[in-house]
Amino acid sequence: MSSVLPLPPVSFLWRCWLWLVLALSLLLTLPAQAQLVLGASAKPSDRAATPHVQAQLVVHAPQGIAPGQPLALGLLLTHQPDWHTYWKNAGDSGLPTQLDWDLPPGLQAGEIAWPVPQQIRVGDLLNYGYEGQVLLPVPTTVGADFAPDSDGMVRLGVRASWLVCRVECIPEEVQLQIRLPVAQSHVAFASNFVAASAKEPKHLESINGEFTVNTSGDRIDFVVKGLPAEAHGQELAFYPEAADTFRHAAVLGQDWQQRWADGVWHASLPLSDMRGETPPRLEVVLGLPVTGSNVATQAPAVAWRVSAPVQGQWQAAQLAEISPALAAALAANQAKSPLPPSSNASASSWWLAVVGGLIGGLLLNLMPCVFPVLAIKLLGFARHGSDVRAQRLGGLAYTAGAVLSFVALGALLLGLRAAGEQLGWGFQLQNPLVISGLAVLFTVLGLNLAGVFEFGQFLPSGVAGLHLRHPVADAFLSGVLAVAIASPCTAPFMGASLGLAVGLPAAQALGIFAALGLGMALPYVLLSWAPGLLRWLPRPGPWMATFRRAMAFPMLATVVWLAWVLGQQTGADGIAALLALLLTLSALIWALTLRGLARWWLGAALLAFLAWMAPSMWPYLQAAPVASATAHNAVVGDLWQPWSPEAQAQLLAQGRPVFVDYTAAWCVTCQFNKRTTLSNPQVLQAFSRHEVQLLRADWTRQDPRITQSLNALGRSGVPVYVLLAPGQAPVVLTELISTDEVLQALENI
């Protein structure tokens, strides 16, 4: 009798896990409303918090919600100290808050009744925005066709997005929803609405003004009559509603002047260097500052809105012209961009992408998390011994599993992108539920390999022995599992191939994905069809049992890595919830290995506890709100700053070169590069010497802006490293970057 332990019969578990991954991947693409139904943490809420802003959907309906009755909705924003959002005209930089309402038939939301903002100076820029707490009220009409739900309730929803800034700026977005009884009076926030109404600029019939373009063409004179007596003799704050007309950062007393004469307010204002065509009228807000305050820093206590005609014409800025040098640089940029997405690739480009996919798939075998699965596959070769036919069938089946899995994953990615989803390679690990499912799988496999239990103890003998009676199917599923755990990573040569694939017709794209699978399976095809290569393997014996148990530790190490990835998406609470579930599951598995009544009583108790714990822990395993996804990595160190399209464009406009690290917590190659080349003192000194700003685009959670930027570079996965310099084509480095490669790229800018 041989003392060799059989290989773990994991085929049944693999089948279950594959269905789980498919279901969770599809869950990623559901609209937000569907996700609200599926999880406790996605319960609709009237409030949401990001690291810098707390938002709440509020309602003011003194007589209830009914046709003809007054109704006002509002977004109540509470900012962290020193952070601000923006007015309808953000000024020299920034974006106004936007509200996208989801209301039932019969309710019509109007425009935001913007309270007058304060003036916020940042260096040489002047912005208009809000600090502290502000309510953005929205008057809403209740039509005659409005009808509540059958239970007398009404559902109100809004998707709110804003740009919140201190020195750095972070775009955020939340989705809020509330259900209210229509017959009830809603006045909990009456004081907030009253205060917001008091800060809204007033429109008085007695006020009239006129703009006159100065003969110099770069200034405009403004005369206003009929302002209330309380404004006479006061220095007034000036807020233009148009973003492209006046020079916002002009300093009173230096760049512009104001004076009173016989109750008439006169001002001479500089026009913006970026001004557009002369409009027939201009709308501005004039504010009376708080007593004793600085007009330039505090929101006015009272303000009036003035709409005045414009007399004369100014010369619009010539913004559409492009210098010959810039046109040449743009042409060079387009010519040198590596493999831009295209629907029609040449035959040579496609074949190069196939070869790149083949080599990239081969290198995927070096990924740490793939090693345990591949080691078990080698044990299978050793077990077959001299059975050449079984080895060859197993190699072909493994290849079929790897190739078909890559093709299926590629087809899913292409289908979701065609449906409008901004996804890229590795999208499945942007979902915390998929990560949790993988952690459960590897924990169970680790316990099995360590000898804590055998599947035959829990499964009918006919099911537990399937892998022995059907070794070909077992090898096929080994290929499927290897692809599932290796696919989030991008090996060298894969980046350009995947970037081309996502823009090709389906048949050509799937050919590249098939090449990836073939490359990954290639070593095992060679081993199975060249028995001489297996002579270095020891003969079957007791060492196989020791090796099997040793493989449990890489499996459990993968669980540690997955828990860390989950923590990047959900925080410490997510890690704790996952570990609690894994601990309870492990205790349950151990209890089921006992004998007698202890097995049944303890097993039933732990099963009931796990059934209670799973829904309790569910909220902590969900992704953080989309709004905080970008803000999560707002501060990444003194050297590295968070990437955004606006930050990148602003730096390049200032003449500074930029190095962008497109990365993700679940990307092993990214973490290796981050701790080696990108932390190398010589590389960091070179970045400093060339005054290169380092930006990090974190794709751990889905971010459509990063996906679009990757697509523009001809890539669809991470890692990607790009060196950008004003007037030069982007330099895309290899996935596994070296110190010499970075230094050479820096010398060439």
C-alpha positions in Angstrom: 0.0 0.0 0.0 1.3 3.4 -0.9 1.4 6.0 1.9 0.9 8.8 -0.6 -2.0 11.1 0.2 -4.3 11.7 -2.8 -4.4 15.1 -4.3 -7.2 17.3 -2.9 -10.5 16.7 -4.8 -11.4 20.3 -5.3 -13.3 20.0 -8.6 -16.7 20.3 -6.9 -15.7 23.4 -5.0 -14.2 24.9 -8.1 -17.4 24.5 -10.0 -19.3 26.3 -7.2 -16.7 29.1 -7.0 -16.8 29.7 -10.7 -20.6 30.3 -10.6 -20.1 32.6 -7.6 -17.4 34.7 -9.5 -19.7 35.0 -12.6 -22.6 36.2 -10.5 -20.5 38.7 -8.6 -18.9 40.0 -11.8 -22.3 40.6 -13.3 -23.3 42.3 -10.0 -20.6 44.9 -10.7 -22.4 46.1 -13.7 -25.9 46.5 -12.2 -27.2 50.0 -11.9 -27.0 51.6 -8.5 -30.8 51.1 -8.0 -30.5 47.4 -8.3 -27.6 47.2 -5.9 -29.7 49.0 -3.3 -32.0 46.0 -3.2 -29.2 43.4 -2.9 -27.3 44.4 0.2 -28.0 45.9 3.6 -25.2 48.4 3.3 -26.8 49.7 0.1 -30.0 50.6 1.9 -31.2 53.9 0.4 -30.2 56.8 2.6 -30.8 60.5 2.7 -27.3 61.2 3.8 -23.7 60.3 2.8 -20.3 61.2 4.0 -17.0 61.5 2.1 -13.7 62.3 3.8 -14.2 66.0 3.3 -18.0 66.6 2.9 -21.2 65.4 4.6 -24.2 65.6 2.3 -27.9 65.3 3.2 -31.0 65.4 1.0 -33.5 67.7 2.8 -37.1 68.7 2.2 -39.3 71.7 3.2 -43.1 71.1 2.6 -45.1 72.9 5.4 -48.5 71.7 4.0 -47.3 68.3 2.9 -46.6 67.2 -0.7 -49.6 67.9 -2.8 -50.5 69.7 -6.0 -50.4 73.5 -5.6 -48.6 73.3 -2.2 -45.1 74.8 -1.8 -42.3 72.3 -1.9 -38.5 72.9 -1.8 -35.8 70.2 -2.0 -32.2 70.9 -1.0 -28.7 69.5 -0.7 -27.2 70.3 2.7 -23.4 70.2 2.5 -21.1 70.4 5.6 -17.4 70.8 4.7 -14.4 69.8 6.7 -12.4 72.8 7.9 -10.4 74.6 5.1 -12.3 72.6 2.4 -14.8 74.2 0.0 -17.1 73.5 -2.9 -18.1 76.0 -5.6 -20.8 78.5 -6.7 -22.5 78.5 -10.1 -19.5 80.4 -11.4 -16.5 78.8 -9.8 -14.1 81.6 -10.7 -10.6 81.0 -12.0 -10.8 77.2 -11.2 -13.2 74.6 -10.0 -16.6 73.3 -10.9 -20.1 74.0 -9.6 -22.1 71.4 -7.7 -24.5 69.5 -10.0 -27.7 67.8 -9.1 -29.4 65.1 -11.2 -32.8 64.5 -9.7 -34.8 61.2 -9.7 -38.4 62.2 -9.0 -41.7 60.6 -9.6 -44.1 61.9 -12.3 -45.7 65.2 -11.4 -42.7 66.6 -9.5 -40.5 69.0 -11.4 -37.3 70.3 -9.8 -36.1 73.8 -10.8 -32.6 75.2 -10.9 -30.5 75.7 -7.7 -31.3 78.9 -5.9 -27.6 79.6 -5.3 -26.8 81.5 -2.0 -24.2 84.2 -2.6 -20.8 82.7 -2.0 -17.6 84.0 -0.4 -14.5 84.9 -2.4 -11.7 82.4 -1.9 -8.2 83.4 -3.0 -5.7 80.6 -3.7 -2.4 82.2 -4.8 -3.0 84.3 -7.9 -6.5 82.8 -8.4 -9.8 83.8 -7.1 -12.7 81.3 -6.7 -16.3 81.7 -5.6 -17.5 79.0 -3.2 -18.7 77.8 0.2 -17.0 76.7 3.4 -18.6 75.4 6.6 -22.2 74.5 6.1 -24.4 75.5 3.1 -27.8 74.6 1.8 -28.4 74.5 -1.9 -32.2 74.9 -2.2 -34.1 73.8 -5.3 -37.7 75.1 -5.7 -39.9 72.2 -6.9 -43.3 72.2 -8.6 -46.0 69.7 -7.7 -48.1 69.2 -10.7 -51.8 68.2 -10.9 -50.8 64.8 -12.2 -48.7 64.0 -9.1 -49.9 60.9 -7.3 -48.2 59.2 -4.2 -47.5 55.5 -3.9 -50.2 53.2 -2.8 -48.9 53.4 0.8 -49.2 57.3 0.8 -45.4 57.7 0.5 -43.2 59.4 -2.1 -39.6 58.5 -3.1 -37.2 61.3 -3.8 -33.7 60.8 -5.1 -30.8 62.8 -6.3 -27.3 62.1 -7.7 -25.0 64.9 -6.5 -21.5 65.6 -7.7 -19.1 68.3 -6.7 -15.4 69.3 -6.7 -14.1 69.8 -3.2 -10.8 71.7 -2.8 -8.4 72.9 -0.2 -5.1 73.2 -2.2 -5.7 69.8 -3.9 -9.1 69.2 -5.5 -11.1 66.0 -5.4 -14.2 65.2 -7.5 -16.8 63.4 -5.5 -20.3 62.0 -6.1 -23.0 60.5 -3.9 -26.5 59.2 -4.5 -29.2 60.1 -1.9 -32.7 58.9 -1.6 -35.6 59.4 0.9 -39.2 58.2 1.3 -41.7 60.6 2.9 -45.4 60.5 3.7 -47.1 63.0 1.5 -49.8 64.0 3.9 -47.3 65.0 6.7 -45.8 68.5 7.2 -42.0 68.5 6.6 -40.4 71.5 8.4 -37.4 69.9 10.2 -35.0 72.0 8.1 -37.2 75.2 7.9 -34.4 77.3 9.5 -31.9 76.1 7.0 -34.2 77.0 4.1 -35.0 80.4 5.6 -31.2 81.2 6.0 -30.5 80.1 2.5 -33.3 82.3 1.2 -31.9 85.2 3.0 -28.5 84.7 1.3 -30.0 84.4 -2.1 -29.4 87.5 -4.2 -32.6 89.6 -4.4 -33.9 90.9 -7.7 -35.5 94.4 -7.3 -37.5 96.2 -10.0 -36.0 99.5 -8.8 -32.5 98.4 -9.7 -31.2 99.0 -13.2 -27.7 99.2 -14.6 -25.7 99.4 -17.8 -22.3 98.1 -19.0 -20.3 100.2 -21.4 -17.2 98.8 -23.1 -14.2 101.1 -22.6 -12.5 102.5 -25.7 -9.4 100.5 -24.8 -11.4 97.3 -25.4 -10.0 95.5 -22.3 -12.1 97.2 -19.6 -15.8 97.8 -19.0 -17.6 100.5 -17.1 -20.6 99.6 -15.0 -23.2 102.0 -13.6 -26.0 100.9 -11.3 -29.0 103.0 -10.1 -31.7 102.2 -7.7 -29.8 100.2 -5.1 -31.3 100.2 -1.6 -30.2 103.0 0.8 -28.4 100.5 3.0 -25.9 99.9 0.2 -25.1 103.6 -0.4 -21.6 104.6 0.5 -20.5 100.9 1.0 -17.8 99.0 -0.8 -19.7 96.2 -2.6 -18.5 92.8 -3.5 -18.7 91.9 -7.2 -19.7 88.4 -8.4 -20.0 87.8 -12.2 -22.3 84.9 -13.1 -20.4 84.4 -16.4 -17.1 82.5 -16.0 -15.4 83.9 -19.1 -16.0 87.6 -19.0 -14.2 89.4 -16.1 -10.8 89.0 -14.5 -11.8 87.3 -11.3 -8.6 87.8 -9.4 -8.6 91.6 -9.9 -7.8 93.4 -6.7 -10.0 96.3 -5.6 -8.1 99.6 -5.6 -5.4 98.2 -7.9 -7.0 96.5 -10.9 -10.5 97.8 -10.5 -12.2 100.7 -8.8 -15.7 101.6 -7.5 -17.2 104.8 -6.2 -20.6 106.4 -5.3 -21.9 109.6 -6.8 -25.4 110.9 -6.0 -26.7 107.4 -5.0 -25.3 105.8 -8.2 -22.7 103.1 -8.0 -19.9 103.3 -10.6 -17.2 100.7 -11.3 -14.4 100.2 -13.8 -13.7 96.5 -14.3 -10.9 94.6 -16.2 -12.1 92.0 -18.8 -10.7 88.6 -18.8 -7.8 87.6 -21.2 -10.0 84.6 -22.0 -13.2 86.5 -22.8 -15.6 85.2 -25.4 -17.9 87.2 -27.7 -19.7 90.2 -26.4 -23.2 89.2 -25.0 -26.2 91.4 -25.2 -26.6 91.4 -21.4 -24.6 90.4 -18.4 -25.8 89.1 -15.0 -23.9 89.9 -11.9 -24.4 89.9 -8.1 -23.5 92.9 -5.9 -23.1 92.1 -2.2 -23.1 94.1 1.0 -20.4 92.7 3.3 -20.8 91.7 6.9 -20.2 94.6 9.2 -16.5 94.8 10.1 -15.5 92.0 7.7 -13.2 91.9 4.8 -15.2 92.1 1.6 -12.8 89.8 -0.2 -13.1 86.9 2.2 -16.6 86.8 3.7 -19.9 86.1 2.0 -22.1 89.2 1.8 -24.8 89.7 4.3 -27.2 91.0 1.7 -26.9 90.8 -2.1 -28.7 91.9 -5.2 -28.8 90.4 -8.7 -28.4 92.9 -11.5 -29.1 92.1 -15.2 -27.9 94.9 -17.4 -27.4 95.5 -21.2 -24.0 95.8 -22.7 -23.2 98.9 -24.9 -20.3 98.5 -27.3 -18.2 95.5 -28.4 -15.0 94.1 -27.1 -12.5 91.9 -29.0 -12.9 88.3 -28.2 -9.8 86.3 -27.3 -8.5 84.1 -30.1 -8.6 80.8 -28.4 -9.1 78.6 -31.4 -5.8 79.2 -33.1 -3.0 76.7 -32.5 0.6 77.6 -33.1 2.5 75.6 -35.7 4.9 74.3 -33.0 1.9 73.0 -30.9 0.3 71.5 -34.0 3.6 69.7 -34.8 3.9 68.4 -31.2 0.3 67.1 -31.3 1.0 65.3 -34.6 4.2 63.7 -33.2 2.3 62.7 -30.1 -0.4 60.9 -32.1 2.3 59.3 -34.3 4.3 58.0 -31.4 1.5 56.9 -29.0 1.9 53.1 -28.7 -0.9 51.0 -30.2 -3.8 53.5 -29.9 -7.2 51.9 -29.8 -8.5 51.3 -33.2 -11.3 49.4 -34.8 -9.2 48.5 -37.8 -5.7 47.2 -36.9 -3.3 46.1 -39.6 -2.5 42.4 -39.9 1.1 43.0 -38.7 -0.2 44.9 -35.6 -2.6 42.1 -34.8 0.1 39.4 -35.1 2.4 41.4 -32.9 -0.4 41.7 -30.3 -0.9 37.9 -30.5 2.8 37.3 -29.9 2.8 39.8 -27.1 -0.2 38.0 -25.5 1.6 34.7 -25.9 4.7 35.9 -24.1 2.6 37.8 -21.5 0.6 34.7 -20.7 3.8 32.7 -20.3 5.1 35.2 -17.8 1.9 35.1 -15.8 3.1 31.7 -14.5 5.5 33.7 -12.3 2.7 35.4 -10.3 3.0 34.3 -6.7 -0.7 33.5 -6.2 -0.6 31.1 -9.2 2.2 29.1 -7.8 0.2 26.7 -5.5 -2.2 25.7 -8.2 0.7 25.1 -10.6 2.7 23.2 -8.0 -0.3 20.9 -7.5 -0.5 20.4 -11.3 3.2 19.3 -11.2 2.3 16.8 -8.5 -0.3 15.5 -10.9 2.5 14.8 -13.5 4.5 13.0 -10.8 1.5 10.9 -9.8 0.8 9.8 -13.4 4.4 8.6 -13.5 5.0 6.7 -16.8 1.4 7.0 -18.0 2.3 9.2 -21.0 -1.2 9.1 -22.4 -2.7 10.4 -19.1 -0.1 13.2 -19.0 -0.8 14.3 -22.5 -4.5 14.3 -22.0 -4.1 16.3 -18.8 -1.9 18.8 -20.5 -4.4 19.3 -23.3 -7.3 19.6 -20.8 -5.3 22.2 -18.8 -4.6 24.1 -21.9 -8.3 24.0 -22.9 -9.3 25.3 -19.5 -6.8 28.2 -19.6 -7.6 29.2 -23.2 -11.4 29.0 -22.8 -11.3 30.9 -19.5 -9.3 33.8 -21.0 -11.7 33.9 -24.0 -14.7 33.9 -21.7 -13.3 36.6 -19.5 -12.3 38.6 -22.5 -15.8 38.2 -24.0 -17.4 39.3 -20.7 -15.1 42.4 -20.6 -15.8 43.3 -24.2 -19.6 42.8 -23.7 -19.7 45.0 -20.6 -17.7 47.7 -22.4 -20.0 47.6 -25.3 -22.9 48.1 -22.9 -21.3 51.3 -21.7 -19.3 50.2 -18.7 -15.9 51.8 -18.2 -14.0 48.6 -17.3 -10.5 47.3 -17.9 -8.4 44.2 -17.3 -8.7 43.1 -13.7 -12.2 44.6 -13.3 -13.4 41.6 -11.3 -11.1 42.5 -8.4 -12.5 46.0 -8.2 -15.5 44.3 -6.6 -15.1 43.6 -2.8 -17.6 40.7 -3.0 -15.4 38.9 -5.6 -12.3 39.4 -3.4 -14.3 38.0 -0.4 -15.3 35.0 -2.5 -11.7 34.4 -3.5 -10.6 34.6 0.2 -13.2 32.0 1.2 -12.0 29.7 -1.6 -8.3 29.9 -0.7 -9.0 29.5 3.0 -10.9 26.3 2.3 -8.3 25.0 -0.1 -5.5 25.9 2.5 -7.3 24.0 5.2 -7.7 21.0 2.9 -4.1 21.0 1.8 -3.0 21.3 5.5 -4.9 18.1 6.2 -7.5 19.7 8.5 -10.2 17.9 6.5 -10.8 15.9 3.4 -13.7 16.6 1.1 -14.7 12.9 1.3 -15.7 13.6 4.9 -18.5 16.0 3.8 -19.4 14.9 0.2 -20.9 11.6 -1.0 -18.2 9.2 -2.1 -19.4 9.4 -5.7 -18.9 13.2 -5.7 -15.6 13.2 -3.8 -14.1 10.7 -6.2 -15.0 12.6 -9.4 -11.5 13.9 -9.8 -10.1 10.4 -9.7 -12.7 9.0 -12.2 -12.4 12.1 -14.4 -8.8 13.3 -14.4 -9.3 15.2 -17.7 -12.1 17.3 -16.2 -10.0 17.9 -13.1 -7.1 19.1 -15.3 -9.5 21.4 -17.2 -10.7 23.0 -14.0 -7.1 23.5 -12.9 -6.6 25.7 -16.0 -9.8 27.6 -15.2 -8.7 28.3 -11.6 -5.2 29.3 -12.6 -6.6 31.9 -15.0 -9.1 33.2 -12.4 -6.4 34.0 -9.9 -3.7 35.3 -12.4 -6.0 37.4 -14.6 -6.0 40.6 -12.5 -2.3 41.0 -13.1 -0.6 42.4 -16.3 2.7 40.8 -17.1 5.3 42.3 -19.4 4.2 42.3 -23.1 0.5 42.0 -22.1 -0.3 45.8 -21.8 0.0 46.8 -25.4 -1.8 43.6 -26.5 -4.7 44.1 -24.2 -4.9 47.8 -25.1 -5.3 46.8 -28.8 -7.7 44.0 -28.1 -10.4 46.2 -26.4 -10.6 48.3 -29.5 -10.7 45.5 -32.1 -13.7 43.6 -33.6 -14.7 40.8 -31.3 -13.2 38.0 -33.4 -9.7 39.6 -33.5 -9.9 40.6 -29.9 -10.8 37.1 -28.7 -7.8 35.8 -30.7 -5.5 37.9 -28.5 -7.2 36.6 -25.4 -6.8 33.0 -26.6 -3.1 33.7 -27.1 -2.8 34.8 -23.5 -4.4 31.5 -22.4 -2.2 29.4 -24.7 0.9 31.3 -23.4 0.0 30.5 -19.8 -0.5 26.8 -20.5 2.5 26.4 -22.8 5.0 25.1 -20.1 2.6 22.4 -19.2 1.8 21.4 -22.7 5.6 20.9 -23.2 6.0 19.0 -20.0 3.1 16.7 -20.9 4.2 16.0 -24.4 7.9 15.7 -23.7 8.1 13.1 -20.8 11.9 13.5 -20.8 11.5 16.9 -19.2 9.9 15.3 -16.2 12.9 13.2 -15.2 13.9 15.9 -12.7 10.8 15.2 -10.7 11.2 12.8 -7.8 9.3 9.5 -8.0 5.9 9.3 -6.2 6.4 8.8 -2.5 5.9 10.2 1.0 7.4 13.5 -0.1 4.1 14.3 -1.9 2.2 14.4 1.4 4.7 16.8 2.9 4.7 18.9 -0.2 0.9 19.0 -0.3 0.8 20.3 3.3 3.5 22.9 2.5 1.4 24.3 -0.3 -1.2 25.3 2.3 0.9 28.2 3.4 1.1 29.9 0.0 -2.7 29.5 -0.2 -3.1 31.2 3.2 -0.6 33.9 2.2 -2.8 34.6 -0.7 -5.7 35.1 1.8 -3.6 37.7 3.6 -3.0 39.5 0.4 -6.7 39.5 -0.5 -7.6 40.8 2.9 -5.1 43.7 2.4 -6.7 44.4 -1.0 -10.1 44.4 0.5 -8.9 46.9 3.2 -7.8 49.3 0.4 -11.5 49.3 -0.8 -13.5 49.1 2.5 -11.1 50.1 5.3 -10.2 48.3 8.5 -13.8 47.3 9.1 -13.9 45.3 5.9 -10.8 43.4 6.9 -12.2 42.6 10.3 -15.5 41.4 8.8 -13.8 39.2 6.3 -11.5 37.7 9.0 -14.4 37.1 11.3 -16.3 35.2 8.6 -13.2 33.1 7.7 -12.6 32.3 11.3 -16.2 31.1 11.8 -16.0 29.1 8.5 -12.8 27.5 9.6 -14.3 26.5 13.0 -17.3 25.1 11.2 -15.1 23.0 9.0 -13.1 21.7 12.0 -16.3 20.9 13.9 -17.5 18.8 11.0 -14.4 16.6 11.2 -15.3 15.5 14.8 -17.1 12.3 15.6 -20.3 11.5 17.4 -22.7 14.0 18.9 -20.1 16.7 19.2 -19.9 16.9 15.4 -23.6 17.5 15.1 -24.2 19.8 18.0 -21.1 21.9 17.6 -21.5 21.9 13.8 -25.2 23.0 14.0 -24.3 25.8 16.4 -21.5 27.1 14.3 -23.6 26.9 11.1 -26.3 28.9 12.8 -23.8 31.4 14.0 -22.3 31.7 10.5 -25.8 32.2 9.0 -26.4 35.0 11.5 -23.0 36.5 11.1 -22.9 36.6 7.2 -25.7 39.2 6.8 -24.4 41.2 9.8 -20.9 41.4 8.2 -22.3 42.0 4.7 -22.4 45.9 5.0 -18.7 46.0 5.9 -17.8 44.0 2.8 -19.4 46.4 0.4 -17.5 49.0 -1.6 -17.2 52.5 -0.1 -19.4 55.2 -1.8 -18.2 56.2 -5.2 -17.7 59.7 -3.9 -14.9 58.6 -1.6 -13.2 56.3 -4.1 -11.1 59.1 -5.4 -10.8 60.9 -2.1 -9.6 57.6 -0.4 -6.1 58.2 -1.8 -6.1 62.0 -1.7 -2.9 62.1 0.3 -0.3 59.6 -0.8 2.8 61.2 0.5 5.0 64.2 0.0 6.5 62.9 -3.3 3.4 61.3 -4.8 0.1 63.2 -5.3 -3.2 61.8 -6.4 -3.8 61.8 -10.2 -6.7 63.5 -11.9 -7.1 64.8 -15.4 -7.3 68.3 -14.1 -4.1 68.1 -12.1 -2.2 66.5 -15.0 -3.4 69.2 -17.4 -2.6 72.0 -15.0 0.9 70.8 -14.4 1.7 70.4 -18.1 0.3 73.9 -18.7 2.7 75.2 -16.2 5.6 73.6 -18.1 6.3 70.8 -15.6 6.9 67.2 -16.6 4.7 64.6 -15.0 5.2 60.9 -14.2 2.0 58.9 -13.7 1.8 55.6 -12.0 -1.4 53.7 -12.9 -1.7 51.2 -10.1 -4.1 49.0 -8.0 -3.8 47.3 -4.7 -4.7 43.9 -6.2 -2.0 44.2 -8.9 1.1 42.2 -7.7 3.4 43.6 -10.4 2.3 47.1 -9.3 3.3 46.5 -5.7 6.6 44.9 -6.7 7.5 48.0 -8.8 6.4 50.4 -6.1 8.7 48.8 -3.5 11.7 48.4 -5.9 12.2 50.8 -8.8 9.8 53.5 -7.7 11.4 53.6 -4.2 15.0 53.5 -5.5 16.8 56.6 -4.1 18.6 57.1 -7.4 15.3 57.2 -9.3 13.7 59.6 -6.8 16.7 61.9 -7.0 16.5 61.9 -10.8 12.8 62.8 -10.6 13.6 65.7 -8.2 16.5 66.9 -10.4 14.3 67.0 -13.5 11.5 68.7 -11.4 9.1 65.9 -12.4 5.8 65.8 -10.4 4.8 62.3 -9.4 1.1 61.4 -9.7 -0.5 58.1 -8.7 -3.7 56.9 -10.4 -5.2 54.3 -8.0 -7.5 51.9 -9.8 -8.2 49.7 -6.8 -11.8 50.6 -7.1 -13.5 51.3 -10.4 -12.8 54.8 -11.7 -14.1 55.7 -15.2 -11.7 58.6 -15.5 -8.7 56.3 -15.0 -10.2 53.8 -17.5 -10.6 56.5 -20.1 -7.0 57.7 -19.6 -5.7 54.1 -19.9 -7.7 53.7 -23.1 -6.2 56.9 -24.5 -2.7 55.4 -23.9 -3.7 52.2 -25.7 -3.9 50.2 -22.4 -6.7 48.5 -20.6 -5.0 47.2 -17.4 -2.4 48.1 -14.8 0.5 48.6 -14.2 1.1 51.4 -16.7 3.9 54.0 -16.3 3.8 57.2 -18.4 6.3 60.1 -18.5 4.7 63.3 -19.9 6.4 66.5 -20.8 5.0 69.7 -22.4 5.0 69.6 -26.2 6.3 66.0 -26.3 4.8 62.6 -27.0 4.0 60.5 -23.9 6.6 57.9 -23.1 5.0 54.6 -21.9 7.4 52.4 -20.0 7.3 48.7 -19.7 5.1 46.9 -17.1 8.1 45.6 -15.1 10.1 48.8 -15.1 13.8 49.0 -14.2 15.9 51.7 -12.8 17.9 52.2 -16.0 14.7 52.4 -18.1 13.4 55.3 -15.9 16.7 57.1 -15.8 17.0 56.9 -19.6 13.5 58.2 -20.1 14.2 61.1 -17.8 17.4 62.0 -19.7 15.5 62.1 -23.0 12.8 64.7 -21.9 
